[in-house]
Amino acid sequence: TLWTPTSVVSTPVSSQQPQISAAAPTAPPRTKTKATTTTTATAARPPLPSHSHSHPTIQRSTRK
């Protein structure tokens, strides 16, 4: 019984392998895009506190 599913699975897997290979290059870029978006959002958050500190500096520069 195990041999039958294995043979059947092996056939679809072989057919899917080219599709997976084609999808694999597509998947990593999307993952990187999401990672970049997450990194950008994370990077944007640290600047927010920095901007708050920069505001007093900007006001001091403006006062000067």
N, C-alpha and C positions, 0 to 999 in steps of 0.2 A: 504493500500500500504506500509506503514511504517513497519507493522508487517511482511510482506513478506521478505523485505530486512534484517530486524533484525534477523529473523529465519535463513535465508540463511547465513548471516554474522556470526551468532553465531556458526553455524556448522563448517565453515572453521576456525574460530578463535579457536574453541576447537581442531581442527586437527592441527592448526599452533602452539598452545600453547606449545605442547611438543617440536616442532622444535625451537620455540622461547627460551624455557628453555634451550635447548641444545646449541642454538646460543648465549644465554645470557652469559654463562661462557666463551665462545670463544670471545665474543665482549669485555668484560672488560679487559682481558689480552692484547688484541691488543691495546685498548685505553691506557692502562698503558704503553705498549711498546712505543707507539707514544709519550706519555707524558714523558717517560724516555728519549727518543731520544731528545725531545724538551728541557727537563731539562738539558741533557748533553750538547746540543748545547748552551743553555743559560749559563750554568755553564762554558763552555769552553770559552765563550766570555769574561766574567769578568777576568779570568786568563790571557787573552791576554794582557790587559793593565797592569796587575800585572807583567807579564813577561817582559814587556817593562821597568818597574821600576826595575825589578830584574836584567835586563841586565847591567845597570850601576853598580849595587851592585856586580854582578859577575865580571865585569871589574875591580872594585876597589879591589875585593878579588884577582883577577889575578895580578893586579899591586902590591899589597902587597906581 
